[in-house]
Structures are given as structure tokens and as C-alpha cells.
């Protein structure tokens, strides 16, 4: 289902802690950069619980007593990831341990997922290693003691706004895979106003080099002179997709800001180049949101198997239908029906984590912004 609106979205009460499309158009988004209180979070992550020691893990796996395992380590008969083990060594989830050259199976719970919301400025690339030596988003992220940060999708060099990072490959896949269809919302400024015909074309689908693409919705946001603002949503993350779609109908994009990814909304006060770590409750909500969306896609597919495509009529009655039946909805069409968290009671993710960190740090530092500390608990 697509949506075409010529009226700007109405301000939503109770969501003063998040950046909305109206804030971008009105200038509040840029003005917040000059807010003294909106200083950058410290680039420090709280440590996670220590990994268990090797001799303890082997003893729990039934290889012998802890003293016996320490003796085997001293004799050089145990390796970790093909390197000789040492006394007091700790092992992590994913490590490969061998005793006398034989792989040993043991259980270590994987570390909990960690998620960062980063306000990407224009001029940074989403890459660990850029051949042109341009600034990368990863240089500003805090050190991760186990694993590495994975970006949830990408934003091109000149695009700014919300960019998520996580230590969990599974969560990253759920959040950005096309089949999960999480909606991305952008504020986009183009040269020249879109005509009704161009809007309908963008909603119905335009052909790009890598296939058809379409917006889930388009809303006007005003502007000055020949510059016009629009609020657009898409449910996939192909390279420079928003820019290429608008260029295909003859409009150059002069500014592009992502303000929402699924139910995760860019927190108000998070300066460009700064990050905030989501607390456990927000990560659970983010995970649940991706799982619910995936369940909706699978449910649609199951229903399509038992009905005539595009009609909802049981398959046993297919002979009663005439020709010209439309096809069943695609996962992208199902995803486009997801509710807007800023317009419904679904709620949003991220702003509470940011607000709690600011408040707690303010108590310790006399009113300044949060220290990047991962708070425990949640008060909704």
C-alpha cells in the first residue's frame, strides 16, 4: 500500500525527544547543533562481564579437574585458536580449543548484542578501509572489546542522519535484509517541486540500473524558492536509492537526512559525529520489532499458499474466479503497511536511552550531557 499526502505531517505530542520531519524543515534540526547542552557523548563503553577462564571451561566440559587442566596447559598440550594456551587465559564465544590436537566442544553463551545509534555527518564514508583515505564513521566509534561493529546498512558520503551499529551479525541481518522490510524515513530536499505525475510514478515504481524501486509514501514539507522538502519512506536500502529515484524523474537532491530506521528514531540533541548506546530494554524492543515484521511477511506467504493470489479467496474456489486476478502481495508491499511509530501508539526506540544517559551524567557532572554509560533498568 502506498501513501500520497500533500499536507505536512501534524506534529506529534509527547515525542519531544526525537527528531521529526517538521524539525528538519523548520530549522530546529540544524539549530540544535549550537545547543551548549547537546555536547558529544564520551567515547567510552562500559565493560561487559569477563569471559571464563580456560581451565574452568575445560573442567566443566568433563575433561578433568581444574588442576589437571592447568597442568596440561603448562605442558603445552592445549591450544586456543591454534596458539599455545597459557595459565589464566580466558576464552570467548567462538574460540576453538584443542587438547592434544583434538577439538573440544564446550558451551559459552554468546555476548549480548550491543547497539549504537550514530548521528552521521555529511563527509564521512561507511567503510573500515577507504582507498581515498577519507574520514570514516568507524574512527569515531568506541572500542569493542569482543567482536567488531557492523553497520546496519549504509549512508553515502553526502547523506547524514541516523546510522545504526551492532555487535550482533544476526541482529544486523534482521534489521537490513530486504525480506524483513523495515521502513526507512528520510527528509529530502530537491531542486524544483514534484508534480503529481512524478509523485505517482515514484510511488508506483521507477526502473533503476539494479531493478524497480518505489517509495512507500511521499509527503510535502514546504521549502524556500526552488528548494522543496519532502518526507519519503522506503523499505529497502540499495546504494543511493533515494537519490537515484528522484534523479530518474529529473530532480537533483541537495540534501538528504535519515531520521528513522524502523522504530528507531534519531534522538533530539544527539550531535553530528556523536553516538549513544541503546540500553537492554531498547535493544529488546528493536529485536522484537524486526521479528514481528518478519512474522508478518511469513504469515502473508502462508496465506497466499492457501488462497488464490491477490484475492483472498480459498484455493478450492479458484474456478469461480474470472481472468485477470492480480498477484499476491510481495514482502515489500506487506512491509509498507507497517505503522509509523510517530503517528501511532507503537512507540519509538532510542530517545529514552539518550535522555536517561544525559540525566544521569548531569547529576555527576553538574548538568552536562551523558557520559556514554550504559544504564541499567528502564522507566516507561
C-alpha positions as CSV (number, residue, x, y, z in Angstrom):
1,X,0.0,0.0,0.0
2,X,1.4,3.4,-0.9
3,X,0.6,6.8,0.5
4,X,0.5,10.1,-1.1
5,X,-0.1,13.2,1.0
6,X,0.0,16.8,0.0
7,X,-0.3,18.0,3.6
8,X,2.7,18.2,6.0
9,X,2.5,15.7,8.9
10,X,0.9,17.0,12.0
11,X,3.3,17.5,15.0
12,X,3.1,14.6,17.4
13,X,2.8,15.4,21.0
14,X,4.8,13.5,23.6
15,X,7.7,12.9,21.2
16,X,9.7,15.9,22.0
17,X,12.9,13.8,22.5
18,X,13.1,12.7,18.9
19,X,13.9,14.5,15.6
20,X,10.8,14.7,13.3
21,X,10.4,15.8,9.7
22,X,8.9,19.1,10.8
23,X,12.1,19.8,12.8
24,X,14.2,19.5,9.8
25,X,12.1,21.7,7.6
26,X,11.7,24.4,10.3
27,X,15.4,24.6,11.1
28,X,15.2,23.1,14.6
29,X,17.4,20.2,13.5
30,X,20.3,22.4,12.5
31,X,19.8,24.9,15.4
32,X,20.3,22.0,17.8
33,X,23.9,21.8,16.8
34,X,24.5,25.1,18.6
35,X,22.9,24.0,21.8
36,X,25.6,24.1,24.6
37,X,23.9,21.2,26.4
38,X,24.0,19.0,23.3
39,X,27.7,18.2,23.6
40,X,29.2,15.0,22.4
41,X,29.0,11.8,24.5
42,X,32.2,10.3,25.8
43,X,33.6,7.6,23.5
44,X,33.8,5.1,26.3
45,X,31.8,1.8,26.6
46,X,31.3,0.1,29.9
47,X,32.9,-3.3,30.1
48,X,31.0,-6.5,29.8
49,X,31.3,-9.4,32.2
50,X,34.7,-11.1,32.0
51,X,35.0,-14.2,29.9
52,X,35.5,-17.5,31.8
53,X,39.0,-18.9,32.3
54,X,40.1,-21.8,30.1
55,X,40.9,-24.3,32.8
56,X,37.4,-23.7,34.3
57,X,35.7,-24.2,31.0
58,X,37.5,-27.5,30.3
59,X,36.8,-28.8,33.7
60,X,33.1,-28.0,33.2
61,X,33.3,-29.9,29.9
62,X,34.3,-33.0,31.8
63,X,38.0,-33.0,30.7
64,X,39.3,-33.3,34.3
65,X,39.8,-31.2,37.4
66,X,41.0,-27.6,37.2
67,X,44.4,-28.5,38.5
68,X,44.7,-31.2,35.9
69,X,43.8,-28.7,33.1
70,X,46.3,-26.2,34.4
71,X,49.0,-28.9,34.2
72,X,48.1,-29.7,30.6
73,X,48.3,-26.0,29.8
74,X,51.8,-25.9,31.4
75,X,52.9,-28.9,29.3
76,X,51.7,-27.1,26.1
77,X,49.1,-29.7,25.3
78,X,46.2,-27.2,24.9
79,X,45.8,-24.6,22.2
80,X,43.3,-21.8,21.7
81,X,42.7,-20.8,18.1
82,X,45.8,-22.8,17.1
83,X,48.0,-20.9,19.6
84,X,49.5,-22.4,22.7
85,X,47.4,-21.6,25.8
86,X,48.7,-20.0,28.9
87,X,47.7,-20.1,32.6
88,X,44.9,-17.7,33.4
89,X,43.8,-17.4,29.8
90,X,40.2,-16.5,29.2
91,X,38.1,-17.9,26.3
92,X,35.3,-16.3,24.4
93,X,32.3,-17.4,22.4
94,X,33.6,-18.7,19.1
95,X,37.1,-19.7,20.2
96,X,38.5,-23.0,19.1
97,X,40.1,-25.1,21.8
98,X,42.1,-28.3,21.2
99,X,43.6,-30.8,23.8
100,X,46.4,-32.9,22.4
101,X,45.3,-31.8,18.9
102,X,41.7,-32.9,19.3
103,X,39.0,-30.2,19.1
104,X,37.0,-29.9,22.3
105,X,33.3,-28.9,22.5
106,X,32.3,-26.5,25.2
107,X,29.5,-24.1,25.8
108,X,29.9,-20.4,26.3
109,X,26.9,-18.1,26.0
110,X,27.4,-15.5,23.2
111,X,27.8,-12.0,24.5
112,X,24.6,-9.9,24.4
113,X,24.1,-7.7,21.4
114,X,25.2,-4.1,21.7
115,X,23.7,-1.4,19.6
116,X,24.9,2.2,18.9
117,X,22.8,5.0,17.3
118,X,25.2,7.3,15.5
119,X,24.4,10.7,14.0
120,X,26.4,10.6,10.8
121,X,27.5,13.9,9.4
122,X,28.0,14.5,5.7
123,X,31.5,13.9,4.5
124,X,32.1,10.5,6.2
125,X,32.1,7.2,4.5
126,X,30.7,3.9,5.9
127,X,33.8,1.8,5.4
128,X,36.6,0.3,7.6
129,X,39.2,0.9,4.9
130,X,38.7,3.7,2.4
131,X,41.3,3.7,-0.5
132,X,40.9,7.5,-0.8
133,X,41.7,7.9,2.9
134,X,38.5,9.9,3.6
135,X,37.1,10.2,7.1
136,X,35.1,7.0,8.1
137,X,32.3,6.6,10.6
138,X,34.2,3.8,12.4
139,X,37.0,6.1,13.6
140,X,34.6,7.9,15.9
141,X,33.1,4.7,17.4
142,X,34.2,3.4,20.8
143,X,36.4,0.3,21.1
144,X,34.5,-3.0,21.2
145,X,36.4,-5.5,23.4
146,X,34.9,-8.5,21.7
147,X,34.0,-8.7,18.0
148,X,33.6,-5.7,15.8
149,X,31.0,-3.1,14.9
150,X,28.8,-3.9,11.9
151,X,26.9,-1.1,10.3
152,X,23.2,-1.7,9.7
153,X,23.1,-0.6,6.1
154,X,25.0,2.4,4.8
155,X,24.6,6.1,4.1
156,X,26.5,7.6,1.2
157,X,29.2,10.3,1.6
158,X,26.8,13.3,1.4
159,X,23.9,11.8,3.4
160,X,23.6,12.5,7.1
161,X,21.4,11.3,9.9
162,X,20.7,8.0,11.8
163,X,23.1,5.1,11.3
164,X,22.9,2.0,13.5
165,X,25.8,-0.2,14.5
166,X,25.6,-3.5,16.3
167,X,28.0,-6.3,17.5
168,X,25.5,-9.0,16.5
169,X,25.6,-10.2,13.0
170,X,22.2,-11.8,13.3
171,X,20.6,-8.6,14.5
172,X,22.3,-6.7,11.8
173,X,20.9,-9.1,9.1
174,X,17.4,-8.9,10.6
175,X,17.4,-5.1,10.5
176,X,18.7,-4.6,7.0
177,X,17.7,-7.7,5.0
178,X,15.0,-6.8,2.3
179,X,12.7,-9.6,3.4
180,X,12.3,-8.0,6.8
181,X,11.1,-4.8,5.2
182,X,11.9,-2.3,8.0
183,X,10.9,1.2,6.8
184,X,13.5,4.0,6.5
185,X,12.3,7.6,6.7
186,X,14.2,10.4,5.1
187,X,13.9,14.2,4.9
188,X,15.0,15.1,1.3
189,X,15.4,18.5,-0.3
190,X,15.2,18.6,-4.0
191,X,15.6,21.3,-6.7
192,X,12.1,22.0,-8.0
193,X,8.7,20.8,-6.8
194,X,7.5,17.3,-7.8
195,X,4.4,17.2,-10.0
196,X,1.5,14.9,-9.2
197,X,2.5,12.7,-12.1
198,X,6.1,12.4,-10.8
199,X,4.8,11.6,-7.3
200,X,2.6,8.8,-8.6
201,X,5.4,7.5,-10.7
202,X,7.8,7.3,-7.7
203,X,5.1,5.6,-5.7
204,X,4.2,3.1,-8.4
205,X,7.9,2.3,-9.2
206,X,10.7,3.6,-11.4
207,X,13.3,1.5,-13.2
208,X,16.9,1.8,-12.0
209,X,20.0,0.1,-13.1
210,X,19.5,-2.6,-10.4
211,X,15.8,-3.1,-10.9
212,X,12.5,-1.4,-10.0
213,X,12.2,0.8,-6.9
214,X,9.4,2.8,-5.3
215,X,8.7,5.0,-2.3
216,X,6.2,3.8,0.3
217,X,5.0,7.3,0.9
218,X,5.7,10.9,-0.1
219,X,4.6,14.0,1.9
220,X,5.3,17.6,1.1
221,X,7.1,19.7,3.6
222,X,7.4,23.2,2.0
223,X,10.6,25.0,1.3
224,X,12.1,28.2,0.1
225,X,12.4,29.3,-3.6
226,X,13.2,26.3,-5.8
227,X,14.2,24.1,-2.9
228,X,11.4,21.8,-1.8
229,X,11.4,19.5,1.2
230,X,9.7,16.0,1.1
231,X,9.3,13.3,3.7
232,X,9.8,9.9,1.9
233,X,9.9,6.3,3.1
234,X,11.4,3.2,1.6
235,X,11.6,-0.4,2.8
236,X,15.0,-1.4,1.4
237,X,18.5,0.0,1.4
238,X,20.1,-0.1,-2.0
239,X,23.0,2.1,-2.8
240,X,22.0,5.8,-3.2
241,X,18.4,4.6,-3.8
242,X,16.6,7.7,-2.8
243,X,18.9,10.0,-4.8
244,X,18.7,7.8,-7.9
245,X,14.9,7.6,-7.8
246,X,14.5,11.3,-7.7
247,X,17.1,11.8,-10.3
248,X,15.2,9.4,-12.6
249,X,12.3,11.9,-12.7
250,X,14.6,14.9,-13.2
251,X,15.1,16.3,-9.7
252,X,18.6,16.7,-8.1
253,X,18.9,16.1,-4.4
254,X,20.6,18.9,-2.5
255,X,20.2,17.4,1.0
256,X,19.3,14.0,2.4
257,X,18.8,13.2,6.1
258,X,17.7,9.8,7.5
259,X,15.6,10.4,10.6
260,X,14.1,7.0,11.3
261,X,15.1,3.3,10.8
262,X,12.1,1.0,11.6
263,X,11.1,2.1,15.1
264,X,14.4,3.6,15.9
265,X,14.3,7.4,15.7
266,X,17.2,9.9,15.7
267,X,17.2,11.3,19.3
268,X,16.9,15.0,19.7
269,X,20.2,16.5,20.9
270,X,22.5,13.8,19.5
271,X,25.1,16.0,17.7
272,X,26.6,15.1,14.4
273,X,29.5,12.7,14.9
274,X,28.2,11.6,18.3
275,X,26.8,8.2,19.3
276,X,24.6,6.8,22.1
277,X,24.4,3.2,23.2
278,X,21.0,1.7,23.5
279,X,20.2,0.0,26.8
280,X,19.0,-3.6,27.1
281,X,15.3,-2.7,27.0
282,X,15.6,-0.7,23.8
283,X,17.7,-3.5,22.2
284,X,14.9,-6.0,23.1
285,X,12.3,-3.7,21.5
286,X,14.5,-3.3,18.4
287,X,14.9,-7.1,18.1
288,X,11.2,-7.7,18.7
289,X,10.3,-5.1,16.0
290,X,12.4,-6.9,13.4
291,X,10.9,-10.3,14.4
292,X,7.4,-9.1,14.3
293,X,7.9,-7.6,10.8
294,X,9.4,-10.9,9.7
295,X,6.5,-12.8,11.1
296,X,4.1,-10.6,9.1
297,X,5.9,-11.4,5.9
298,X,5.9,-15.2,6.6
299,X,2.2,-15.1,7.5
300,X,1.4,-13.3,4.2
301,X,3.3,-16.0,2.3
302,X,1.4,-18.8,4.2
303,X,-1.9,-17.2,3.4
304,X,-1.0,-16.8,-0.2
305,X,-0.4,-20.6,-0.4
306,X,-4.0,-21.3,0.6
307,X,-5.7,-18.6,-1.4
308,X,-6.0,-17.6,-5.0
309,X,-3.2,-15.0,-5.5
310,X,-4.4,-11.4,-4.9
311,X,-8.0,-12.3,-4.0
312,X,-8.1,-13.8,-0.5
313,X,-10.5,-16.4,-1.9
314,X,-9.8,-20.1,-0.8
315,X,-7.9,-22.1,-3.4
316,X,-10.7,-24.6,-3.6
317,X,-12.9,-21.8,-5.1
318,X,-10.4,-20.7,-7.7
319,X,-12.7,-21.9,-10.6
320,X,-15.3,-19.3,-9.5
321,X,-12.9,-16.5,-10.4
322,X,-12.6,-14.9,-13.8
323,X,-9.5,-14.0,-15.6
324,X,-7.2,-11.1,-14.6
325,X,-6.7,-12.0,-11.0
326,X,-3.9,-9.9,-9.5
327,X,-0.7,-11.4,-8.0
328,X,-0.3,-11.9,-4.2
329,X,1.4,-9.0,-2.3
330,X,5.2,-9.0,-2.2
331,X,7.1,-8.8,1.1
332,X,7.9,-5.2,0.3
333,X,4.1,-4.4,-0.1
334,X,3.4,-6.1,3.2
335,X,6.2,-4.2,4.8
336,X,4.9,-0.9,3.6
337,X,1.8,-1.4,5.7
338,X,3.8,-1.2,8.9
339,X,2.6,1.6,11.2
340,X,4.5,4.9,11.6
341,X,5.8,4.9,15.2
342,X,5.5,8.7,15.3
343,X,1.8,8.6,14.3
344,X,0.5,5.6,16.3
345,X,0.7,4.1,19.7
346,X,3.5,1.7,18.6
347,X,6.1,4.0,20.2
348,X,9.7,4.7,19.3
349,X,13.1,3.4,20.3
350,X,16.3,5.2,21.3
351,X,15.2,8.6,22.7
352,X,14.7,7.2,26.2
353,X,18.2,5.7,26.3
354,X,19.7,9.1,25.2
355,X,17.6,11.0,27.7
356,X,18.5,8.7,30.6
357,X,22.2,9.0,29.9
358,X,22.0,12.8,29.8
359,X,20.1,12.9,33.1
360,X,22.4,10.5,34.9
361,X,25.5,12.3,33.6
362,X,24.0,15.6,34.6
363,X,23.8,14.5,38.2
364,X,27.5,13.6,38.1
365,X,28.9,16.4,36.0
366,X,26.7,19.3,37.0
367,X,24.2,19.3,34.2
368,X,26.2,18.3,31.1
369,X,25.3,15.6,28.7
370,X,25.6,11.9,29.3
371,X,28.9,10.1,29.5
372,X,28.1,7.2,27.2
373,X,27.5,4.9,30.3
374,X,25.1,2.0,29.8
375,X,22.4,2.5,32.3
376,X,20.5,-0.4,33.8
377,X,16.7,-0.6,34.0
378,X,14.0,1.3,32.2
379,X,11.2,3.5,33.3
380,X,8.5,3.8,30.8
